[in-house]
Amino acid sequence: MRGRGTWWRVLPVLVVLALGAGGLWVNSPPPTAKAVRVVLPTGSGSLRIGQNLADAGAIRSAWAWLALVWVRGWQNDLKAGTYEIPPGRSLIAVADQVRRGETLRFRYRIIEGWNLAQMASYFEQLGYFRTREFLALTSGPGMIRPAWLPEGLDRLEGFLFPSTYELPAETLGARAAVNQMLSTFEKTALPLWRARVKPARSLKDWVALASLIEKEAAVGEERATIAGVFANRLRLGMPLASDPTVEYAFGIRQTADTPLTYAQVLKPSPYNTYINPGLPPTPIASPGLASLEAALAPALTPYLYFVARYDGTHVFSRTEAEHEQAKRQIRAERRAGAGAAPQAR
């Protein structure tokens, strides 16, 4: 009798310890060293979600999951989507991730001044989708055409707003990315142009001018002045003579050691602003907000010319004689090892 009494006193303690150990086990992370990716379909109940997570190796027990969710009152808070569960994440942490809807998302960043070809290459390098998929939706007969897009365009160049974006795994694709960038342009850039009672330029020409400013201005403080130079030359009917339009036209890129040649700047193309008056037929890159604003409000400046020092700044000139002197000075600095060959406007 004495032994039996001792046993019954010890038994509850053993049960509590066993339950505690079991609880620690089911809450502990599964033995995996890699992140687990799992899809939780829309409309799945708590148990089904737990089974999907357990089958994927993200948790140890679907029933422990169900018990936890009900005890916490989270059964109606669980979010569908694609999840990536890091290794070492406990049952409670996984449940909290699904409750918060922290799904797998893919981030991308479009840099100010990128063109469609650069974007397409970037997306393929990320492994998100192929170059041809992106270009098929941004140029040619199959391109996406929002209602606000100017008529007659054969490409979306300039209208894919540069910014940092995220897409959920379920919708990752070229179409979703293009629509996301177009939507941001509509919400961020388009209101600036529409706010003008009488815009000085059409929507297409505004973005085209802004794209030239974006490509020319490496220093933010010079944007408005560069815009002013272009505005002056447009007003006087002078060619804009912008090197980036030649680079865009022929898919080339000049450097300090290999500047554009006379043959290149005289080569026929609708985009070559050395030989064609006015703006190029479309934008040549995606301008950022600062360049779009500069195109709307160019500085009142006496300058008609500028030449790049290749350190990000420019020398601005009123006359062609001053401009030629500035180029000679920069060449002399280049020969002395203090600079680089000049880019002229």
KOLNU-553024 format. One record per residue (C-alpha): z, y, x; residue in one letter. Coordinates in Angstrom, 3 decimals, always signed. Last residue first. Layout:
N
ATOM         zz         yy         xx   residu
ATOM          Z          Y          X        A
...
This chain:
345
ATOM         zz         yy         xx   residu
ATOM    -76.297    +69.853    +26.720        R
ATOM    -75.772    +68.400    +30.185        A
ATOM    -73.962    +65.364    +31.497        Q
ATOM    -72.885    +66.037    +35.051        P
ATOM    -72.781    +63.672    +38.042        A
ATOM    -69.187    +62.936    +39.005        A
ATOM    -66.179    +64.686    +40.459        G
ATOM    -64.220    +65.463    +43.618        A
ATOM    -66.141    +63.300    +46.065        G
ATOM    -67.828    +66.202    +47.797        A
ATOM    -71.153    +65.099    +46.372        R
ATOM    -69.618    +65.117    +42.911        R
ATOM    -68.115    +68.554    +43.450        E
ATOM    -71.568    +69.816    +44.410        A
ATOM    -73.022    +68.181    +41.319        R
ATOM    -70.373    +69.896    +39.197        I
ATOM    -71.237    +73.265    +40.697        Q
ATOM    -74.958    +72.728    +40.167        R
ATOM    -74.320    +71.810    +36.519        K
ATOM    -72.213    +74.929    +35.983        A
ATOM    -74.943    +77.090    +37.534        Q
ATOM    -77.512    +75.545    +35.188        E
ATOM    -75.291    +76.367    +32.208        H
ATOM    -74.740    +79.935    +33.315        E
ATOM    -78.505    +80.382    +33.575        A
ATOM    -79.007    +78.711    +30.188        E
ATOM    -76.691    +81.246    +28.616        T
ATOM    -73.310    +81.238    +26.907        R
ATOM    -71.697    +78.406    +28.844        S
ATOM    -68.976    +75.794    +28.275        F
ATOM    -67.690    +73.586    +31.103        V
ATOM    -66.401    +70.312    +29.731        H
ATOM    -63.310    +68.119    +29.934        T
ATOM    -62.777    +64.342    +29.925        G
ATOM    -62.776    +63.929    +33.694        D
ATOM    -66.512    +63.378    +33.638        Y
ATOM    -67.113    +67.093    +34.242        R
ATOM    -69.218    +67.270    +31.128        A
ATOM    -71.681    +70.096    +30.496        V
ATOM    -71.655    +72.512    +27.613        F
ATOM    -74.220    +74.872    +26.137        Y
ATOM    -74.635    +77.397    +23.343        L
ATOM    -71.312    +79.184    +23.616        Y
ATOM    -70.424    +82.383    +21.757        P
ATOM    -67.743    +80.588    +19.726        T
ATOM    -66.552    +80.590    +16.149        L
ATOM    -64.882    +77.185    +16.126        A
ATOM    -66.273    +74.517    +13.846        P
ATOM    -64.476    +73.966    +10.519        A
ATOM    -66.032    +71.097     +8.599        L
ATOM    -67.262    +69.316    +11.723        A
ATOM    -63.856    +69.845    +13.311        A
ATOM    -62.187    +68.144    +10.322        E
ATOM    -64.448    +65.120    +10.666        L
ATOM    -63.725    +65.053    +14.399        S
ATOM    -59.960    +65.061    +13.791        A
ATOM    -60.222    +62.369    +11.084        L
ATOM    -61.969    +59.895    +13.329        G
ATOM    -65.722    +59.549    +13.615        P
ATOM    -67.423    +56.162    +13.196        S
ATOM    -70.578    +56.070    +15.290        A
ATOM    -74.225    +57.202    +15.373        I
ATOM    -74.332    +59.014    +12.030        P
ATOM    -77.696    +58.779    +10.302        T
ATOM    -81.078    +60.504    +10.630        P
ATOM    -79.963    +62.348    +13.781        P
ATOM    -79.099    +66.036    +13.341        L
ATOM    -81.508    +68.910    +13.814        G
ATOM    -84.529    +69.180    +16.059        P
ATOM    -86.056    +66.073    +17.638        N
ATOM    -86.919    +65.862    +21.361        I
ATOM    -83.487    +66.043    +22.975        Y
ATOM    -81.854    +64.853    +19.750        T
ATOM    -83.185    +61.317    +20.241        N
ATOM    -82.255    +59.507    +17.024        Y
ATOM    -85.752    +59.509    +15.525        P
ATOM    -86.911    +57.910    +18.780        S
ATOM    -89.470    +58.916    +21.399        P
ATOM    -88.483    +58.720    +25.078        K
ATOM    -87.931    +62.182    +26.566        L
ATOM    -84.230    +61.662    +27.299        V
ATOM    -85.003    +58.262    +28.799        Q
ATOM    -87.817    +59.425    +31.067        A
ATOM    -85.672    +62.320    +32.261        Y
ATOM    -83.056    +59.796    +33.340        T
ATOM    -79.623    +59.309    +31.814        L
ATOM    -76.790    +59.118    +34.300        P
ATOM    -76.246    +56.059    +36.517        T
ATOM    -73.412    +56.756    +38.954        D
ATOM    -71.136    +58.597    +36.553        A
ATOM    -72.109    +56.160    +33.820        T
ATOM    -74.792    +56.001    +31.156        Q
ATOM    -74.787    +53.483    +28.364        R
ATOM    -77.898    +52.035    +26.805        I
ATOM    -78.746    +50.730    +23.357        G
ATOM    -81.948    +52.740    +23.065        F
ATOM    -81.210    +55.070    +20.174        A
ATOM    -77.435    +55.002    +20.634        Y
ATOM    -77.617    +56.051    +24.283        E
ATOM    -80.104    +58.756    +23.379        V
ATOM    -77.844    +60.013    +20.578        T
ATOM    -74.867    +59.892    +22.958        P
ATOM    -76.666    +62.292    +25.327        D
ATOM    -76.720    +65.170    +22.848        S
ATOM    -79.666    +67.539    +23.259        A
ATOM    -78.759    +69.440    +20.072        L
ATOM    -82.293    +70.808    +19.864        P
ATOM    -82.258    +74.555    +19.150        M
ATOM    -83.029    +75.749    +15.641        G
ATOM    -80.776    +78.806    +15.967        L
ATOM    -78.342    +77.663    +13.252        R
ATOM    -78.365    +74.116    +14.585        L
ATOM    -77.656    +75.379    +18.091        R
ATOM    -74.743    +77.503    +16.888        N
ATOM    -73.272    +74.675    +14.828        A
ATOM    -73.554    +72.306    +17.813        F
ATOM    -71.737    +74.780    +20.036        V
ATOM    -69.080    +75.332    +17.371        G
ATOM    -68.495    +71.595    +16.997        A
ATOM    -68.003    +71.423    +20.764        I
ATOM    -65.488    +74.259    +20.437        T
ATOM    -63.675    +72.528    +17.550        A
ATOM    -63.434    +69.279    +19.473        R
ATOM    -62.307    +70.780    +22.776        E
ATOM    -58.544    +70.510    +22.199        E
ATOM    -58.903    +66.806    +21.485        G
ATOM    -60.196    +65.959    +24.932        V
ATOM    -62.807    +63.195    +25.069        A
ATOM    -65.126    +65.176    +22.832        A
ATOM    -68.779    +64.063    +23.046        E
ATOM    -68.728    +60.830    +21.044        K
ATOM    -66.460    +62.176    +18.324        E
ATOM    -68.391    +65.454    +18.100        I
ATOM    -71.617    +63.500    +17.667        L
ATOM    -70.000    +61.373    +14.935        S
ATOM    -68.719    +64.506    +13.199        A
ATOM    -72.258    +65.855    +13.027        L
ATOM    -73.483    +62.615    +11.438        A
ATOM    -70.519    +62.586     +9.036        V
ATOM    -71.334    +66.092     +7.835        W
ATOM    -75.058    +65.309     +7.750        D
ATOM    -74.538    +62.334     +5.449        K
ATOM    -72.152    +64.197     +3.148        L
ATOM    -74.556    +67.102     +2.912        S
ATOM    -73.833    +70.195     +4.943        R
ATOM    -72.247    +73.612     +4.494        A
ATOM    -70.082    +72.239     +1.710        P
ATOM    -69.932    +74.623     -1.260        K
ATOM    -66.561    +74.418     -2.975        V
ATOM    -65.191    +72.258     -0.161        R
ATOM    -62.600    +69.793     -1.444        A
ATOM    -65.302    +67.136     -1.749        R
ATOM    -65.703    +67.027     +2.025        W
ATOM    -62.016    +66.558     +2.726        L
ATOM    -61.666    +64.152     -0.228        P
ATOM    -64.270    +61.846     +1.383        L
ATOM    -62.291    +61.298     +4.558        A
ATOM    -59.064    +59.562     +3.560        T
ATOM    -59.526    +57.743     +0.247        K
ATOM    -63.256    +57.047     +0.447        E
ATOM    -63.095    +56.345     +4.171        F
ATOM    -60.192    +53.962     +3.570        T
ATOM    -62.186    +52.162     +0.879        S
ATOM    -65.140    +51.794     +3.235        L
ATOM    -62.867    +50.282     +5.875        M
ATOM    -61.355    +47.770     +3.436        Q
ATOM    -64.743    +46.919     +1.963        N
ATOM    -66.105    +46.148     +5.428        V
ATOM    -63.091    +43.971     +6.285        A
ATOM    -63.220    +42.061     +2.988        A
ATOM    -66.948    +41.427     +3.340        R
ATOM    -66.613    +40.224     +6.929        A
ATOM    -63.871    +37.731     +6.177        G
ATOM    -60.120    +37.284     +5.849        L
ATOM    -59.254    +37.035     +2.146        T
ATOM    -56.765    +34.158     +2.148        E
ATOM    -55.463    +34.983     +5.649        A
ATOM    -54.214    +38.361     +4.464        P
ATOM    -56.013    +41.354     +5.994        L
ATOM    -54.426    +44.012     +8.173        E
ATOM    -55.882    +47.292     +9.373        Y
ATOM    -55.590    +49.822    +12.192        T
ATOM    -57.921    +52.804    +11.834        S
ATOM    -61.537    +53.888    +12.194        P
ATOM    -63.221    +54.542     +8.836        F
ATOM    -66.399    +52.590     +8.224        L
ATOM    -68.696    +55.392     +7.047        F
ATOM    -70.178    +56.380    +10.401        G
ATOM    -72.854    +53.683    +10.481        E
ATOM    -73.126    +52.074     +7.061        L
ATOM    -76.816    +51.292     +7.542        R
ATOM    -80.197    +51.802     +5.885        D
ATOM    -79.226    +55.067     +4.213        L
ATOM    -81.509    +56.400     +1.499        G
ATOM    -78.837    +57.529     -0.930        E
ATOM    -75.500    +58.868     +0.251        P
ATOM    -72.589    +56.432     -0.317        L
ATOM    -70.376    +57.407     -3.275        W
ATOM    -71.267    +54.364     -5.411        A
ATOM    -70.399    +51.926     -2.627        P
ATOM    -73.370    +50.162     -1.030        R
ATOM    -72.653    +46.912     +0.819        I
ATOM    -75.547    +45.911     +3.048        M
ATOM    -77.970    +43.198     +2.009        G
ATOM    -81.171    +45.212     +2.419        P
ATOM    -80.419    +46.317     +5.989        G
ATOM    -77.164    +47.297     +7.586        S
ATOM    -73.420    +46.846     +7.110        T
ATOM    -73.228    +43.529     +5.250        L
ATOM    -75.797    +41.697     +7.396        A
ATOM    -74.222    +43.258    +10.503        L
ATOM    -70.844    +41.676     +9.747        F
ATOM    -72.194    +38.210     +9.099        E
ATOM    -74.483    +38.425    +12.140        R
ATOM    -71.578    +39.197    +14.446        T
ATOM    -69.622    +36.133    +13.402        R
ATOM    -66.213    +36.068    +11.767        F
ATOM    -62.515    +36.396    +12.617        Y
ATOM    -62.646    +34.887    +16.111        G
ATOM    -61.229    +37.998    +17.717        L
ATOM    -64.309    +38.120    +19.952        Q
ATOM    -66.478    +37.887    +16.831        E
ATOM    -64.669    +40.837    +15.281        F
ATOM    -65.120    +42.908    +18.431        Y
ATOM    -68.828    +42.141    +18.723        S
ATOM    -69.423    +43.293    +15.146        A
ATOM    -67.381    +46.455    +15.692        M
ATOM    -69.320    +47.329    +18.842        Q
ATOM    -72.639    +46.781    +17.073        A
ATOM    -71.537    +48.909    +14.131        L
ATOM    -70.602    +51.898    +16.279        N
ATOM    -67.246    +52.751    +17.790        W
ATOM    -66.334    +56.415    +18.178        G
ATOM    -62.783    +56.194    +16.887        E
ATOM    -61.471    +52.689    +17.544        I
ATOM    -61.307    +50.026    +14.838        I
ATOM    -58.081    +48.029    +15.038        R
ATOM    -57.616    +44.552    +13.631        Y
ATOM    -54.666    +42.671    +12.204        R
ATOM    -54.711    +39.249    +10.579        F
ATOM    -51.972    +38.452     +8.102        R
ATOM    -49.954    +35.292     +7.587        L
ATOM    -47.615    +35.755     +4.673        T
ATOM    -44.232    +37.479     +4.654        E
ATOM    -43.831    +37.165     +0.888        G
ATOM    -40.165    +38.131     +0.955        R
ATOM    -39.146    +34.969     -0.889        R
ATOM    -41.373    +32.888     +1.383        V
ATOM    -39.713    +34.345     +4.488        Q
ATOM    -36.234    +33.952     +2.939        D
ATOM    -36.911    +30.295     +2.228        A
ATOM    -38.066    +29.774     +5.810        V
ATOM    -34.915    +31.473     +7.143        A
ATOM    -32.679    +29.315     +4.926        I
ATOM    -34.436    +26.151     +6.072        L
ATOM    -34.094    +27.162     +9.717        S
ATOM    -36.851    +28.556    +11.924        R
ATOM    -37.075    +26.988    +15.387        G
ATOM    -40.859    +27.005    +15.548        P
ATOM    -42.530    +29.912    +13.756        P
ATOM    -43.689    +29.349    +10.154        I
ATOM    -47.181    +30.714     +9.509        E
ATOM    -47.687    +31.258     +5.825        Y
ATOM    -50.752    +31.359     +3.627        T
ATOM    -50.077    +32.692     +0.157        G
ATOM    -47.912    +32.312     -2.916        A
ATOM    -44.647    +34.202     -3.209        K
ATOM    -41.244    +32.802     -4.202        L
ATOM    -39.130    +35.183     -6.288        D
ATOM    -38.786    +33.131     -9.474        N
ATOM    -36.864    +30.257     -7.839        Q
ATOM    -34.798    +32.639     -5.713        W
ATOM    -31.459    +32.227     -7.492        G
ATOM    -29.630    +31.443     -4.256        R
ATOM    -28.280    +28.142     -5.593        V
ATOM    -31.690    +27.358     -7.080        W
ATOM    -33.592    +28.038     -3.875        V
ATOM    -31.080    +26.095     -1.783        L
ATOM    -31.183    +23.047     -4.037        A
ATOM    -34.982    +23.027     -4.091        L
ATOM    -35.181    +23.321     -0.317        W
ATOM    -32.672    +20.490     +0.101        A
ATOM    -34.899    +18.462     -2.184        W
ATOM    -38.016    +19.321     -0.168        A
ATOM    -36.297    +18.145     +3.011        S
ATOM    -36.859    +18.752     +6.730        R
ATOM    -38.689    +22.076     +6.702        I
ATOM    -41.919    +23.400     +8.262        A
ATOM    -43.371    +19.947     +8.902        G
ATOM    -46.499    +20.499     +6.820        A
ATOM    -45.401    +17.824     +4.340        D
ATOM    -41.973    +19.505     +4.106        A
ATOM    -43.489    +22.907     +3.368        L
ATOM    -45.848    +21.480     +0.762        N
ATOM    -42.977    +19.514     -0.800        Q
ATOM    -40.802    +22.622     -0.954        G
ATOM    -43.581    +24.586     -2.614        I
ATOM    -44.052    +21.766     -5.117        R
ATOM    -40.317    +21.790     -5.815        L
ATOM    -40.200    +25.537     -6.422        S
ATOM    -43.201    +25.575     -8.699        G
ATOM    -46.748    +26.338     -7.562        S
ATOM    -48.664    +28.889     -9.646        G
ATOM    -50.584    +30.387     -6.755        T
ATOM    -51.068    +27.931     -3.920        P
ATOM    -48.676    +27.752     -0.930        L
ATOM    -50.834    +27.248     +2.157        V
ATOM    -49.109    +26.074     +5.349        V
ATOM    -49.357    +26.975     +9.026        R
ATOM    -46.696    +25.542    +11.344        V
ATOM    -45.883    +27.257    +14.639        A
ATOM    -45.533    +24.852    +17.536        K
ATOM    -42.564    +23.288    +19.342        A
ATOM    -41.600    +20.981    +16.515        T
ATOM    -38.333    +19.164    +15.872        P
ATOM    -37.646    +20.419    +12.330        P
ATOM    -35.350    +23.447    +12.130        P
ATOM    -31.764    +22.878    +10.968        S
ATOM    -30.877    +23.422     +7.330        N
ATOM    -31.283    +19.739     +6.472        V
ATOM    -29.141    +18.713     +9.427        W
ATOM    -26.387    +21.290     +8.947        L
ATOM    -26.075    +20.270     +5.333        G
ATOM    -25.891    +16.634     +6.295        G
ATOM    -23.170    +17.389     +8.805        A
ATOM    -21.276    +19.344     +6.178        G
ATOM    -21.697    +16.576     +3.662        L
ATOM    -20.423    +14.053     +6.151        A
ATOM    -17.497    +16.255     +7.154        L
ATOM    -16.588    +16.821     +3.524        V
ATOM    -16.825    +13.105     +2.811        V
ATOM    -14.682    +12.267     +5.833        L
ATOM    -12.012    +14.743     +4.743        V
ATOM    -12.075    +13.329     +1.248        P
ATOM    -11.595     +9.792     +2.675        L
ATOM     -8.581    +10.561     +4.890        V
ATOM     -6.021    +10.816     +2.073        R
ATOM     -7.432     +7.773     +0.339        W
ATOM     -7.201     +5.758     +3.557        W
ATOM     -3.571     +6.746     +4.198        T
ATOM     -2.595     +5.560     +0.743        G
ATOM     -4.390     +2.239     +1.278        R
ATOM     -2.488     +1.701     +4.512        G
ATOM     +0.852     +2.332     +2.828        R
ATOM     +0.000     +0.000     +0.000        M
